[in-house]
Each structure stands twice: as structure tokens, then as C-alpha cells.
């Protein structure tokens, strides 16, 4: 899993699957395959030596110190309670399979050396590598796989029961062989890869322990590192395992080159810049454009002691946004949400604050090639026509747009339109305030951010709040501690929250978690806005079950268009390159593949 901007979020790195069959039928309807892929042949052959973007001969050794934000009181990120240190699982637990950066629609062996599939996608099987071992030398077995899965659906965060809902049963064939059978009639073609990305715990390690309780005892893992030491909420230190069972596997060559990895926790991203200059940390990703443009003009940069680098990436743009809590009555009407969005002036912020380093997010799937642009046509139009009677007709007649604020005239026009929308929604001015004419309540909003990035948003928020004031809306911006912010999100205790999450380059089953009705009322869900929309549910089902690539893309575009039309979020901005600064004793692969910032394929100069 990949970390996204806000460190307390678990990342999404799910991919949609169609199977690629090779040979060796085990039975009439079960086929053994060395890898799985979407709509055709995987990039890498069954006998590939390493992924192309790594340096398989990278020297091992040295130490790296990186920043994390907020704090932690739990090493299990899969449960509802606690504030997890998700790096513990990421570095110490292996998954059944691996998805490479340059082939996001495929999965290759890790704990599972081979996979089983059926033509009708009724199950997936995993044949475990005989060499796979936990760090105490005990073998990874089918019992561990079954325990890990059942722990998630029975004792993990409630969302996992939704996420794995299409699994009917798990079957142990032998100690190294397990099969997941899917519910009859289900055509969830992504499910095999979702299961292949399951992190595997040791069943024996959890004897006498409660999986659902927060714990600061690191789980027994089979991954490349062991947690060496930590201080709660302050730091984590990992040591590379010389006896790591998978270090010579093709999917692991060139990875995990540092002998020691340390994460130091900070409450504010801006503080870590000085930590870099003072040598307390070794590398950091820069999220604030102004600091990138003006904050690195010093002797260490000029002398080359610290490298300032922009690394192209082919990732879907991180979805960063203001999210409305539509569970609240004042945000039920989409005209109210649209009106508030009209007051946000991205153009001013980009010019005055961001040095024009950002681009506006214009889609839920920006930078994937599957964005809803122009008017719907072809298969997308055909899909949307099925729901024409319950959709806004603007979806069919107007292109998706975001308000332009290139000059004060455009801003005034947007604010006038916002007032009209509010009046149509049952509001009007009363003593200078925008008041609900039915209840008499003024429209007031609180916008929340967390302390890890909140200070950088203060500059953005001031003109936004001022524009809202002009249309009679009182807005308050609150920057609160990360743990409190997470707790308020989990309990739906917010009006509008500043949020960010990674988006898959191939959206799939995770869309149910993000926008599906079933997840809207689950505490800890990623459906922060509380979206309950039957059409959106149907579109998500359609993209998950799509049999052909063009159908799949059409469903994603249709989903994007409907989500945009409902104004559940106010999209913010994204950077087409990863901005990274690091001490000049590290190297990373030189490749034409747009890999972005991937520190675990870096190494210390020899």
C-alpha cells in the first residue's frame, strides 16, 4: 500500500482484473497461472528476472531517516480503533502477490508462487511458496492466509465486510494451498487481485490476542524488515532482515536496500524542511508550492549537499478536496454544495500562493485517461441513458466545468450565481446573513483540517472565507490535531473537511468504499461525504463487472460525470511531478518509466 498526503489514511492501490490463462489445467474449470492481468497479457513473462524500473544490483546497506506526521498508538491499521503506524505492516508483512509500478493491472508472485483461476471467475486459488517464512523461521501456511482473511471480515474495521462481501467461503486444500470461492452469480472480476493483495499475519502469533484491540506489539511478519525499536508517537526504527526469504525473488530484486529505516514523527510538514537542512532527516516530499519555490534557496542546495529533484510520475492524481458531510440537513441539497464551491478561487491561489506549480483537479480520476470530459457519447451515453429519468438533464447537455476566477468580474459572476442557487434551495439574505427561510437558521459552516498540513491551508482559506461572507455564509476554518481530526471523521462530526486520498490508475472494487451507499453509515468508512445514490451504486457495479475494456472505461466516465454533477466535493489541485529533496548521499534508478517517489528502490551511494 502507498502512503498518501495525510498519513493517517490507508492508501488505495487496488487494480481491476481480467485473467490471463497460460496452461496446465488442474481440472476442467481450474487453470493454474503464473500471474494475473487485465484484458490481456502481463508485461512481464513468467520467467522475468526483475522489474525494469529497479536497479537489481543496487548496493545494500546504510540508513535512511524519513518524516511521518501526526502520531501513533497502534500497529494494526486494519482495525477501527487507534491511530495506526501503517509503515509497520507495510515493511514487515508480505502479501500474496505484487503489483509493479509499470504494470498496474497485473499481479506477480510473492507469498503465492502460482495462482488458480476459472473461466467464469468463480474462485481464485493461491499456491504458497515453500520457502515463504515468518521472521521466526516458521512457514507461511494456508492457515495463516485463512486467519488473516477471517480476522479482517470478523474483527477488522467494518468496511472490510463490505469490501470482501462477494467471498462466499475459503477452502484449505493443503498446508500450502488455499482457494477463495465467490458467491454464485457474482461477477466481480477484480476480486482475485484484491485477495492477492492481502497482507498475511501469523495465526500462531495471535494466539491469546485480540485482533480487534489496538496493540503496540509488532505482529510477526514475513516481510523485508523487523521493527527494532520505537517510542510511541515519536519514532520507529526498522532493521533489514538478512534472512528475508524473498530477497532474491524477481518481484523483490532492487527493493529494500537500506539496512535501517527510521521514521520520525512531526506535527507539521513545514518543520521537516528545517529537519532536512539540519541533517535530522534524509529526504522529504514537498507538498507546499511556495516552499518549493522559495524555501530551498540556501548554501546546501547551491553546493549540491542537498539535491532538489522533480520526479515525473504516471500515477493517478491524488484526490485532494473539500468534502461535504451530506449526512447534515444543510448539505442535502446539491445547490447549496455547488454554491459554496463557486466561492473557492483556485486561480488566485495558484497565481499568488502556488507559483503556478499546480493544476486544478477536474475529475475524480484525473491523470488516468478515463476522466469525464465534453458531452457524454458512445457507450458512456448509452449507460447514462438508462438512468436519464432520475439524473439531472445538465449531465446530458452541459460539459463538466469548474468555475473560473481569472479576474474580479468572473468572481462577481460566480458569487451572483451562488446566491441564485441558494435562493432556489430555500435560502435568502436576512440582516446580511444567508438564512434558511423554513427553519430560520443561518447557513454557517466549519471547515476542518489536520495539523499535518493545516498551516499551509490558512493562506488559501482566507479569500475563500471572505467570498463566502459576501454571499452571507459564515465560515470558520479550524486546524486541529491529527488524532482529533481522524476521530471526528470516523464519527461523522464535521461540516466540511479537507481530505486527500490516493486514487487507483484502474478504479475498481474500492469505489464501493468511497462512494457506495452501503459504506455511507459505517464509522471509519472512506465514504466521508456519506454518499447514498442508487445510480452511483449501479455504475460502480457496472465497472466492477465489465467484461470488456471499453465497457469498463465507459462506466468509469459515467461514474465520474455523475459524481461531479452532484457536487459532493470541491476539487482542489495536483502536481504532475513529485517534488523531493534529499541528502546527496542517495541515488535512485535512472529510468524513462515515470515511477515518482519510491524510496524503497533507492540506495546509499557506495
C-alpha positions, 0 to 999 in steps of 0.5 A: 500500500502507498502512503498518501498526503495525510498519513493517517489514511490507508492508501488505495492501490487496488487494480481491476482484473481480467485473467490471463490463462497460460496452461496446465489445467488442474481440472476442467474449470481450474487453470493454474497461472503464473500471474494475473492481468487485465484484458490481456497479457502481463508485461512481464513473462513468467520467467522475468528476472526483475522489474525494469524500473529497479536497479537489481544490483543496487548496493545494500546497506546504510540508513535512511531517516524519513518524516511521518506526521501526526502520531501513533498508538497502534500497529494494526491499521486494519482495525477501527480503533487507534491511530495506526503506524501503517509503515509497520505492516507495510515493511514487515508483512508480505502479501500474496502477490505484487503489483509493479509500478509499470504494470498496474493491472497485473499481479506477480508472485510473492507469498503465492508462487502460482495462482488458480483461476476459472473461466467464469471467475468463480474462485481464485486459488493461491499456491504458497511458496515453500520457502515463504517464512515468518521472521521466526523461521516458521512457514507461511501456511494456508492457515495463516492466509485463512486467519488473516482473511477471517480476522479482517471480515470478523474483527477488522474495521467494518468496511472490510465486510463490505469490501470482501462481501462477494467471498462466499467461503475459503477452502484449505486444500493443503498446508500450502494451498488455499482457494477463495470461492465467490458467491454464485452469480457474482461477477466481480472480476477484480476480486482475485487481485484484491485477495492477492493483495492481502497482507498475511499475519501469523495465526500462531502469533495471535494466539491469546490476542485480540485482533480487534484491540489496538496493540503496540506489539509488532505482529510477526511478519514475513516481510523485508524488515523487523521493527527494532525499536520505537517510542510511541508517537515519536519514532520507529526504527526498522532493521533489514532482515538478512534472512528475508526469504524473498530477497532474491525473488524477481518481484523483490530484486532492487527493493529494500536496500537500506539496512535501517529505516527510521521514521520520525514523527512531526506535527507539521510538514513545514518543520521537516524542511528545517529537519532536512537542512539540519541533517535530522532527516534524509529526504522529504516530499514537498507538498507546499508550492511556495516552499518549493519555490522559495524555501530551498534557496540556501548554501546546501542546495547551491553546493549540491549537499542537498539535491532538489529533484522533480520526479515525473510520475504516471500515477493517478492524481491524488484526490485532494478536496473539500468534502461535504458531510451530506449526512447534515440537513444543510448539505442535502441539497446539491445547490447549496454544495455547488454554491459554496464551491463557486466561492473557492478561487483556485486561480488566485491561489495558484497565481499568488500562493502556488507559483503556478506549480499546480493544476486544478483537479477536474475529475475524480480520476484525473491523470488516468485517461478515463476522466469525464470530459465534453458531452457524454457519447458512445457507450458512456451515453448509452449507460447514462441513458438508462438512468436519464429519468432520475439524473439531472438533464445538465449531465446530458447537455452541459460539459463538466466545468469548474468555475473560473476566477481569472479576474474580479468580474468572473468572481462577481459572476460566480458569487451572483450565481451562488446566491441564485442557487441558494435562493432556489434551495430555500435560502435568502439574505436576512440582516446580511446573513444567508438564512434558511427561510423554513427553519430560520437558521443561518447557513454557517459552516466549519471547515476542518483540517489536520495539523499535518498540513493545516498551516499551509491551508490558512493562506488559501482559506482566507479569500475563500472565507471572505467570498463566502461572507459576501454571499452571507455564509459564515465560515470558520476554518479550524486546524486541529490535531491529527488524532482529533481530526481522524476521530471526528471523521470516523464519527461523522462530526464535521461540516466540511473537511479537507481530505486527500486520498490516493486514487487507483490508475484502474478504479475498481472494487474500492469505489464501493468504499468511497462512494457506495451507499452501503459504506455511507453509515459505517464509522471509519468508512472512506465514504466521508461525504456519506454518499447514498445514490442508487445510480452511483451504486449501479455504475460502480457495479457496472465497472466492477463487472465489465467484461470488456475494456471499453465497457469498463472505461465507459462506466468509469466516465459515467461514474465520474460525470455523475459524481461531479454533477452532484457536487459532493466535493470541491476539487482542489489541485495536483502536481504532475511531478513529485517534488523531493529533496534529499541528502546527496548521499542517495541515488535512485534508478535512472529510468524513462518509466515515470515511477515518482517517489519510491524510496524503497528502490533507492540506495546509499551511494557506495 
